[in-house]
Amino acid sequence: MKVRDLKLHPTRVGRRHQLIIKIETDEGVSGWGESGLIGRELAVMGALRHYRELIIGKNPFNIGAIWQDLYRSQYFEGGRVLTAAISAIDIALHDIKGKALGVPVYQLLGGKHRDWVPLFATTHAPMGPKLLEDAALLMGEGWNIIRTTMHSPHELNQAGESVYEPWESIGPTAHWLNKL
């Protein structure tokens, strides 16, 4: 089995832009991955176009070797854009391997560790009425864990009771995370 192509699919997932990729093989098995870097999709697309030429013809089962080739192929290794591109390829290669072997990807990564994974939605709304409005919309979409973004511990301390007011107003099933 060899990598035949890498296709880019910029899209929107909920409220955010996202870059999804598809890696196709010569045996008809394909895998999907995502870059996970929001706001730099065009830069990640450029990196993926470059990396595409490096993975065509490679055995998609050699995930570790491909990862090393991609990471070390640049004079300046790493950085958010390059690692987001490598991450998308890595995820897609694992998807291919899992499909080809007939096992879920988690089995390739050491097996099942839990029965469920908590997920959250992020709001960038400022503390106050806009946060309440945004939280209510997210709860209406089915989210029950909502992360707010604050820029410093000082901002969290200043927010004080306003952090707890939204929680009480939208219901007891809401959980708040604060990213500092």
CYANA upper distance limits for C-alpha pairs under 8 A (distance plus 0.5 A):
  1 MET  CA     25 THR  CA      7.06
  1 MET  CA     26 ASP  CA      6.72
  1 MET  CA     27 GLU  CA      6.56
  1 MET  CA     59 ASN  CA      6.34
  1 MET  CA     60 PRO  CA      7.59
  2 LYS  CA     25 THR  CA      5.95
  2 LYS  CA     26 ASP  CA      6.18
  2 LYS  CA     27 GLU  CA      8.12
  2 LYS  CA     56 ILE  CA      7.89
  2 LYS  CA     57 GLY  CA      5.55
  2 LYS  CA     58 LYS  CA      5.72
  2 LYS  CA     59 ASN  CA      5.18
  2 LYS  CA     60 PRO  CA      6.75
  3 VAL  CA     23 ILE  CA      7.53
  3 VAL  CA     24 GLU  CA      6.53
  3 VAL  CA     25 THR  CA      4.90
  3 VAL  CA     26 ASP  CA      6.91
  3 VAL  CA     55 ILE  CA      7.10
  3 VAL  CA     56 ILE  CA      5.54
  3 VAL  CA     57 GLY  CA      5.52
  3 VAL  CA     58 LYS  CA      5.97
  3 VAL  CA     59 ASN  CA      6.84
  3 VAL  CA     60 PRO  CA      6.63
  4 ARG  CA     23 ILE  CA      8.05
  4 ARG  CA     24 GLU  CA      6.00
  4 ARG  CA     25 THR  CA      5.21
  4 ARG  CA     26 ASP  CA      5.97
  4 ARG  CA     56 ILE  CA      6.06
  4 ARG  CA     57 GLY  CA      6.75
  5 ASP  CA     23 ILE  CA      6.22
  5 ASP  CA     24 GLU  CA      5.65
  5 ASP  CA     25 THR  CA      7.36
  5 ASP  CA     52 ARG  CA      7.83
  5 ASP  CA     56 ILE  CA      6.78
  6 LEU  CA     21 ILE  CA      7.40
  6 LEU  CA     22 LYS  CA      6.19
  6 LEU  CA     23 ILE  CA      4.93
  6 LEU  CA     24 GLU  CA      6.85
  6 LEU  CA     52 ARG  CA      6.46
  7 LYS  CA     21 ILE  CA      6.12
  7 LYS  CA     22 LYS  CA      5.62
  7 LYS  CA     23 ILE  CA      6.89
  8 LEU  CA     19 LEU  CA      7.67
  8 LEU  CA     20 ILE  CA      6.81
  8 LEU  CA     21 ILE  CA      5.23
  8 LEU  CA     22 LYS  CA      7.12
  8 LEU  CA     45 MET  CA      7.64
  9 HIS  CA     19 LEU  CA      6.43
  9 HIS  CA     20 ILE  CA      5.51
  9 HIS  CA     21 ILE  CA      6.16
  9 HIS  CA     22 LYS  CA      8.22
 10 PRO  CA     17 HIS  CA      7.84
 10 PRO  CA     18 GLN  CA      6.43
 10 PRO  CA     19 LEU  CA      4.89
 10 PRO  CA     20 ILE  CA      6.49
 10 PRO  CA     41 GLU  CA      7.89
 11 THR  CA     17 HIS  CA      6.35
 11 THR  CA     18 GLN  CA      5.88
 11 THR  CA     19 LEU  CA      6.63
 11 THR  CA     20 ILE  CA      7.71
 12 ARG  CA     16 ARG  CA      6.01
 12 ARG  CA     17 HIS  CA      4.86
 12 ARG  CA     18 GLN  CA      6.02
 13 VAL  CA     17 HIS  CA      6.72
 13 VAL  CA     18 GLN  CA      6.78
 16 ARG  CA     38 ILE  CA      7.71
 17 HIS  CA     38 ILE  CA      6.77
 17 HIS  CA     39 GLY  CA      7.59
 17 HIS  CA     41 GLU  CA      8.20
 18 GLN  CA     34 GLU  CA      7.90
 18 GLN  CA     35 SER  CA      7.88
 18 GLN  CA     36 GLY  CA      7.42
 18 GLN  CA     37 LEU  CA      7.99
 18 GLN  CA     38 ILE  CA      6.70
 18 GLN  CA     41 GLU  CA      7.46
 19 LEU  CA     34 GLU  CA      6.25
 19 LEU  CA     35 SER  CA      6.26
 19 LEU  CA     36 GLY  CA      7.85
 19 LEU  CA     41 GLU  CA      6.59
 19 LEU  CA     45 MET  CA      8.37
 20 ILE  CA     32 TRP  CA      7.52
 20 ILE  CA     33 GLY  CA      6.25
 20 ILE  CA     34 GLU  CA      4.95
 20 ILE  CA     35 SER  CA      7.16
 20 ILE  CA     88 ALA  CA      8.01
 21 ILE  CA     32 TRP  CA      6.13
 21 ILE  CA     33 GLY  CA      5.74
 21 ILE  CA     34 GLU  CA      6.56
 21 ILE  CA     35 SER  CA      8.49
 21 ILE  CA     88 ALA  CA      7.23
 21 ILE  CA     89 ILE  CA      8.09
 21 ILE  CA     92 ALA  CA      7.90
 22 LYS  CA     30 SER  CA      7.20
 22 LYS  CA     31 GLY  CA      6.13
 22 LYS  CA     32 TRP  CA      5.13
 22 LYS  CA     33 GLY  CA      7.05
 22 LYS  CA     92 ALA  CA      7.24
 23 ILE  CA     30 SER  CA      5.98
 23 ILE  CA     31 GLY  CA      5.79
 23 ILE  CA     32 TRP  CA      7.00
 23 ILE  CA     89 ILE  CA      8.18
 23 ILE  CA     92 ALA  CA      6.79
 23 ILE  CA     93 LEU  CA      7.91
 24 GLU  CA     28 GLY  CA      7.21
 24 GLU  CA     29 VAL  CA      6.75
 24 GLU  CA     30 SER  CA      4.87
 24 GLU  CA     31 GLY  CA      7.18
 25 THR  CA     29 VAL  CA      6.05
 25 THR  CA     30 SER  CA      6.53
 25 THR  CA     60 PRO  CA      8.49
 29 VAL  CA     96 ILE  CA      6.72
 29 VAL  CA     99 LYS  CA      7.78
 29 VAL  CA    100 ALA  CA      7.41
 30 SER  CA     92 ALA  CA      8.35
 30 SER  CA     95 ASP  CA      8.15
 30 SER  CA     96 ILE  CA      6.09
 31 GLY  CA     91 ILE  CA      8.39
 31 GLY  CA     92 ALA  CA      4.94
 31 GLY  CA     93 LEU  CA      6.66
 31 GLY  CA     94 HIS  CA      7.97
 31 GLY  CA     95 ASP  CA      5.28
 31 GLY  CA     96 ILE  CA      5.10
 32 TRP  CA     88 ALA  CA      8.48
 32 TRP  CA     91 ILE  CA      7.42
 32 TRP  CA     92 ALA  CA      4.90
 32 TRP  CA     93 LEU  CA      8.38
 32 TRP  CA     95 ASP  CA      6.89
 32 TRP  CA     96 ILE  CA      8.45
 33 GLY  CA     87 SER  CA      8.27
 33 GLY  CA     88 ALA  CA      5.07
 33 GLY  CA     89 ILE  CA      6.72
 33 GLY  CA     90 ASP  CA      7.88
 33 GLY  CA     91 ILE  CA      5.29
 33 GLY  CA     92 ALA  CA      4.80
 33 GLY  CA     95 ASP  CA      8.27
 34 GLU  CA     87 SER  CA      7.83
 34 GLU  CA     88 ALA  CA      5.03
 34 GLU  CA     89 ILE  CA      8.41
 34 GLU  CA     91 ILE  CA      7.66
 34 GLU  CA     92 ALA  CA      8.39
 35 SER  CA     44 VAL  CA      8.02
 35 SER  CA     84 ALA  CA      5.28
 35 SER  CA     85 ALA  CA      6.17
 35 SER  CA     86 ILE  CA      8.34
 35 SER  CA     87 SER  CA      6.48
 35 SER  CA     88 ALA  CA      5.03
 36 GLY  CA     84 ALA  CA      6.86
 36 GLY  CA     88 ALA  CA      8.21
 37 LEU  CA     41 GLU  CA      7.47
 37 LEU  CA     80 ARG  CA      8.08
 37 LEU  CA     81 VAL  CA      7.87
 37 LEU  CA     84 ALA  CA      6.51
 40 ARG  CA     44 VAL  CA      6.78
 40 ARG  CA     81 VAL  CA      7.71
 41 GLU  CA     45 MET  CA      6.51
 42 LEU  CA     46 GLY  CA      6.83
 43 ALA  CA     47 ALA  CA      6.93
 43 ALA  CA     81 VAL  CA      7.02
 44 VAL  CA     48 LEU  CA      6.59
 44 VAL  CA     81 VAL  CA      5.89
 44 VAL  CA     82 LEU  CA      7.33
 44 VAL  CA     84 ALA  CA      7.30
 44 VAL  CA     85 ALA  CA      6.08
 45 MET  CA     49 ARG  CA      6.67
 45 MET  CA     85 ALA  CA      8.10
 46 GLY  CA     50 HIS  CA      6.95
 47 ALA  CA     51 TYR  CA      6.64
 47 ALA  CA     81 VAL  CA      7.89
 47 ALA  CA     82 LEU  CA      6.79
 47 ALA  CA     85 ALA  CA      6.79
 48 LEU  CA     52 ARG  CA      6.27
 48 LEU  CA     85 ALA  CA      6.19
 48 LEU  CA     86 ILE  CA      8.41
 49 ARG  CA     53 GLU  CA      7.66
 50 HIS  CA     54 LEU  CA      7.79
 51 TYR  CA     55 ILE  CA      7.00
 51 TYR  CA     70 LEU  CA      7.29
 52 ARG  CA     56 ILE  CA      6.79
 54 LEU  CA     70 LEU  CA      7.94
 55 ILE  CA     66 ILE  CA      7.70
 58 LYS  CA     62 ASN  CA      8.39
 58 LYS  CA     66 ILE  CA      8.39
 60 PRO  CA     93 LEU  CA      6.22
 60 PRO  CA     96 ILE  CA      7.70
 60 PRO  CA     97 LYS  CA      7.61
 61 PHE  CA     93 LEU  CA      7.60
 61 PHE  CA     94 HIS  CA      8.38
 61 PHE  CA     96 ILE  CA      8.48
 61 PHE  CA     97 LYS  CA      6.43
 62 ASN  CA     66 ILE  CA      6.69
 63 ILE  CA     67 TRP  CA      6.56
 63 ILE  CA     90 ASP  CA      7.25
 63 ILE  CA     93 LEU  CA      6.98
 63 ILE  CA     94 HIS  CA      7.90
 64 GLY  CA     68 GLN  CA      6.76
 65 ALA  CA     69 ASP  CA      6.68
 66 ILE  CA     70 LEU  CA      6.67
 67 TRP  CA     71 TYR  CA      6.59
 67 TRP  CA     86 ILE  CA      7.34
 67 TRP  CA     90 ASP  CA      7.46
 68 GLN  CA     72 ARG  CA      6.41
 69 ASP  CA     73 SER  CA      6.24
 70 LEU  CA     74 GLN  CA      8.17
 70 LEU  CA     86 ILE  CA      7.39
 71 TYR  CA     77 GLU  CA      6.51
 71 TYR  CA     78 GLY  CA      7.07
 71 TYR  CA     82 LEU  CA      8.34
 71 TYR  CA     83 THR  CA      8.14
 71 TYR  CA     86 ILE  CA      7.89
 72 ARG  CA     77 GLU  CA      6.63
 73 SER  CA     77 GLU  CA      8.20
 77 GLU  CA     82 LEU  CA      8.40
 78 GLY  CA     82 LEU  CA      6.18
 78 GLY  CA     83 THR  CA      6.10
 79 GLY  CA     83 THR  CA      6.54
 80 ARG  CA     84 ALA  CA      6.40
 81 VAL  CA     85 ALA  CA      6.84
 82 LEU  CA     86 ILE  CA      6.74
 83 THR  CA     87 SER  CA      6.39
 84 ALA  CA     88 ALA  CA      6.81
 85 ALA  CA     89 ILE  CA      7.00
 86 ILE  CA     90 ASP  CA      6.52
 87 SER  CA     91 ILE  CA      6.64
 88 ALA  CA     92 ALA  CA      6.76
 89 ILE  CA     93 LEU  CA      6.59
 90 ASP  CA     94 HIS  CA      6.75
 91 ILE  CA     95 ASP  CA      6.71
 92 ALA  CA     96 ILE  CA      6.77
 93 LEU  CA     97 LYS  CA      6.69
 94 HIS  CA     98 GLY  CA      6.54
 94 HIS  CA    105 VAL  CA      6.81
 94 HIS  CA    108 LEU  CA      8.30
 95 ASP  CA     99 LYS  CA      6.64
 95 ASP  CA    105 VAL  CA      6.79
 96 ILE  CA    100 ALA  CA      6.54
 97 LYS  CA    101 LEU  CA      6.59
 97 LYS  CA    105 VAL  CA      8.36
 98 GLY  CA    102 GLY  CA      6.28
 98 GLY  CA    103 VAL  CA      5.46
 98 GLY  CA    104 PRO  CA      5.96
 98 GLY  CA    105 VAL  CA      5.69
 98 GLY  CA    108 LEU  CA      7.63
 99 LYS  CA    103 VAL  CA      6.86
 99 LYS  CA    104 PRO  CA      7.83
103 VAL  CA    107 GLN  CA      7.01
103 VAL  CA    108 LEU  CA      8.25
104 PRO  CA    108 LEU  CA      7.78
105 VAL  CA    109 LEU  CA      7.10
106 TYR  CA    110 GLY  CA      7.04
106 TYR  CA    111 GLY  CA      5.86
106 TYR  CA    112 LYS  CA      6.76
107 GLN  CA    111 GLY  CA      4.74
107 GLN  CA    112 LYS  CA      7.32
119 LEU  CA    143 TRP  CA      8.50
119 LEU  CA    145 ILE  CA      7.38
120 PHE  CA    143 TRP  CA      7.12
120 PHE  CA    144 ASN  CA      7.71
120 PHE  CA    145 ILE  CA      5.25
120 PHE  CA    146 ILE  CA      5.94
120 PHE  CA    147 ARG  CA      7.10
121 ALA  CA    138 LEU  CA      7.74
121 ALA  CA    143 TRP  CA      7.06
121 ALA  CA    145 ILE  CA      7.05
121 ALA  CA    146 ILE  CA      5.57
121 ALA  CA    147 ARG  CA      6.59
122 THR  CA    146 ILE  CA      6.25
122 THR  CA    147 ARG  CA      5.08
122 THR  CA    148 THR  CA      6.43
122 THR  CA    149 THR  CA      8.05
123 THR  CA    131 LEU  CA      8.05
123 THR  CA    134 ASP  CA      7.39
123 THR  CA    135 ALA  CA      8.01
123 THR  CA    146 ILE  CA      7.60
123 THR  CA    147 ARG  CA      6.67
123 THR  CA    148 THR  CA      5.78
123 THR  CA    149 THR  CA      7.38
124 HIS  CA    148 THR  CA      6.58
124 HIS  CA    149 THR  CA      6.10
125 ALA  CA    130 LYS  CA      6.40
125 ALA  CA    131 LEU  CA      5.54
125 ALA  CA    134 ASP  CA      7.45
125 ALA  CA    148 THR  CA      7.93
125 ALA  CA    149 THR  CA      8.41
126 PRO  CA    130 LYS  CA      6.96
126 PRO  CA    131 LEU  CA      6.36
127 MET  CA    131 LEU  CA      5.98
127 MET  CA    159 ALA  CA      7.49
127 MET  CA    162 SER  CA      7.21
127 MET  CA    163 VAL  CA      7.72
128 GLY  CA    132 LEU  CA      7.09
128 GLY  CA    162 SER  CA      7.15
129 PRO  CA    133 GLU  CA      6.71
130 LYS  CA    134 ASP  CA      6.57
131 LEU  CA    135 ALA  CA      6.43
131 LEU  CA    166 PRO  CA      7.94
132 LEU  CA    136 ALA  CA      6.63
132 LEU  CA    166 PRO  CA      5.95
132 LEU  CA    169 SER  CA      8.41
132 LEU  CA    170 ILE  CA      8.13
133 GLU  CA    137 LEU  CA      6.87
134 ASP  CA    138 LEU  CA      6.74
135 ALA  CA    139 MET  CA      6.56
135 ALA  CA    146 ILE  CA      7.56
135 ALA  CA    166 PRO  CA      8.33
135 ALA  CA    170 ILE  CA      8.02
136 ALA  CA    140 GLY  CA      6.59
136 ALA  CA    170 ILE  CA      6.83
137 LEU  CA    141 GLU  CA      6.87
138 LEU  CA    142 GLY  CA      7.09
138 LEU  CA    143 TRP  CA      6.08
138 LEU  CA    144 ASN  CA      8.36
138 LEU  CA    146 ILE  CA      8.23
139 MET  CA    143 TRP  CA      5.31
139 MET  CA    144 ASN  CA      6.36
139 MET  CA    174 ALA  CA      8.25
144 ASN  CA    173 THR  CA      6.72
144 ASN  CA    174 ALA  CA      5.28
144 ASN  CA    175 HIS  CA      6.66
145 ILE  CA    174 ALA  CA      6.30
145 ILE  CA    175 HIS  CA      5.14
145 ILE  CA    176 TRP  CA      6.36
145 ILE  CA    177 LEU  CA      7.79
146 ILE  CA    174 ALA  CA      7.79
146 ILE  CA    175 HIS  CA      6.70
146 ILE  CA    176 TRP  CA      5.59
146 ILE  CA    177 LEU  CA      6.62
147 ARG  CA    176 TRP  CA      6.16
147 ARG  CA    177 LEU  CA      4.84
147 ARG  CA    178 ASN  CA      6.00
147 ARG  CA    179 LYS  CA      7.32
148 THR  CA    176 TRP  CA      7.83
148 THR  CA    177 LEU  CA      6.71
148 THR  CA    178 ASN  CA      5.50
148 THR  CA    179 LYS  CA      6.67
149 THR  CA    178 ASN  CA      6.47
149 THR  CA    179 LYS  CA      5.43
149 THR  CA    180 LEU  CA      6.98
150 MET  CA    155 GLU  CA      6.89
150 MET  CA    156 LEU  CA      7.17
150 MET  CA    178 ASN  CA      7.32
150 MET  CA    179 LYS  CA      6.43
150 MET  CA    180 LEU  CA      5.66
151 HIS  CA    155 GLU  CA      7.14
151 HIS  CA    179 LYS  CA      8.37
151 HIS  CA    180 LEU  CA      5.93
152 SER  CA    156 LEU  CA      7.24
152 SER  CA    180 LEU  CA      5.96
153 PRO  CA    157 ASN  CA      6.76
153 PRO  CA    180 LEU  CA      6.99
154 HIS  CA    158 GLN  CA      6.61
155 GLU  CA    159 ALA  CA      6.62
156 LEU  CA    160 GLY  CA      7.22
159 ALA  CA    163 VAL  CA      6.57
160 GLY  CA    164 TYR  CA      8.26
161 GLU  CA    165 GLU  CA      6.73
162 SER  CA    166 PRO  CA      7.42
163 VAL  CA    167 TRP  CA      7.81
164 TYR  CA    168 GLU  CA      6.94
165 GLU  CA    169 SER  CA      6.75
166 PRO  CA    170 ILE  CA      6.69
167 TRP  CA    171 GLY  CA      6.90
167 TRP  CA    172 PRO  CA      7.72
167 TRP  CA    174 ALA  CA      6.81
167 TRP  CA    175 HIS  CA      7.79
167 TRP  CA    176 TRP  CA      7.87
168 GLU  CA    172 PRO  CA      7.15
170 ILE  CA    174 ALA  CA      7.56
